[in-house]
Amino acid sequence: MTESEELFVAEQIKALVPSYDTVELKATVSASSFSVEFFVTANGKKMQCFEMIDEGIFTEKNFNAASKAIANYFRGLPDFNADGINKYSVILKQK
């Protein structure tokens, strides 16, 4: 994953979680579907994205928008295989 690709993902996550120590994101993207899931560690506490929705940290609508933006970004990458399933793993550390 290039620095610009990581930067795009980081911008989407920061829209949901402005402050974090680390983010571990996994995405599975095909031409017609996608799944995005991530864990955030902040202040020594690790939470899954769906837990964060349940806790009211961000809304499901905002999560869906960020996930869709990330999936569409991956679909635009030169090595995206439109005929298969593409798996991406991103680890972000806030500086």
KEPALO-591953 format. One record per residue: x, y, z of N, C-alpha, C in turn. Coordinates in pm, whole numbers, plus 50000, padded with zeros to 5 digits. Example, Ala and Ser with C-alpha at 12.3 -4.5 7.8 and 13.67 -1.06 7.14 Angstrom:
2
513194943150780512304955050780513204967050780
512854977550708513674989450714512905000350787
//
This chain:
95
500844988350000500005000050000500905012450000
500635021449908501455033549898501065043550005
501925053450024501655063850124500385071550090
500145074549962498945081849924497685073449947
497785060349926496655051349953496355051050103
497395050150184497205050350330496635063650376
497075074450314496585087750349495095088850322
494625083550209493195083950178492395076450283
492845064350316492145056350418492165063650552
493295069550588493415076850715492435088550720
492255095650609491305106750606489885101850632
489535090550574488185085150594487985080950740
488985074750799488875070350938488835082451032
489665092451005489685104451091488345111651091
487575110450981486245116450977485325109651080
485615096851107484815089251205485415090051345
486745088551352487455088051480488635097751471
488435110251513489495120351496490805117251568
490725110051679491935107451756492045092551785
493175086751748493415072551773494915070151783
495255058751841496655054551843496955046151720
496125035851697496285027351579494915023451523
494915020551394493745015151326494205003151246
493464992151259493714980151179492484978051093
492624980250963491484979450872491664967950775
490584960550753490564950050653489384952850561
489624951850432488574954150334488614943050231
487444938350193487284928650086486384935349983
486904936849862486194944749761486154937149628
484964936149571484804930949436484214942249352
483934939449226483374949749139481974953949184
481264944849252479864947849286479554947849435
480514944149519480234943849663481504947049741
481314949749871482464952549955482124950150101
483174947850179483074946750324484284953950382
484014963250472485084970650537484874969350687
485944965650758485874964150903487184969150961
487104975651076488344980251138488254980151289
489424979551351489574980751495490374993351523
489965000851623490665013051663491165011151805
492425014651826492965015151962493185029851996
492545034252103492675048052149492725047952301
493705054752356493875055352501493925041452564
494585032152496494755018752549493535009652536
492455014552473491235006652459491035003252311
490824990452282490614985852144489134983052123
488584988852016487164986751984487004983851836
486044975251806485694972351668484744983251617
484724985451486483904996151428482434994751465
481904982651467480484980851497480184983651645
481144980851733481004984651874480934999851885
481745006551805481795021151809480475027251764
479825020851667478495025351626477535023551742
477575011751806476685008951920476915018652035
478165023152053478495032452161478195047052124
477785049352001477455062951958478665071651923
479805065351898481005072951864480875078751723
480255071151633479855076151502478625068551458
477935073951356476675067851313476915057151207
475955048451194476025038151091476035044650953
475285055450937475265062750809476665067950773
477355073850870478715078850846479685067450819
479545056450892480395044650869480185039350728
478925038350687478625033250553479215042350445
479135055450466479685064850369481215063450359
481885062250473483345060650473483725047250410
483005036750443483295023450387483135023550235
482075029850187481835030550043482935038549974
483355049550035484435057749978485735049649970
486035042050075487245033750076487155023049968
485995016149958485825005749857485975011549716
485345023049691485435029149558486865033549527
487585038149629488985041849610489805029649568
489615018449640490335006149606489985001449465
488705002949426488294998849291489015006849182
489455018949217490145027349121491645024949112
492175016149195493615013449194493985005349070
495195007549018495605000548895495644985348908
495924980149027496024965549042494694959149085
493594966749083492294961149122491854950849019
491474939049066491004928348978489474928748975
488914934148867487454935648855486734922248846
487454911548812486844898348797486984889648922
487584895049026487824886849145487544894349273
488004888449381487874894349514489224899749555
489224912249595490454919149632490454921249783
491544917549847491644919249993492714929450024
492374938550115493294949150154493404949350306
494604952150353494854953350496495684965950516
495204974650604495884987350629496044988950779
497254992450821497494995750962497975010150967
497225018151041497545032451055498005035251197
499035043051209499495047551341499495062751337
498765068651429498725083251432500025088451490
500565098251425501865103751466501705114551569
//
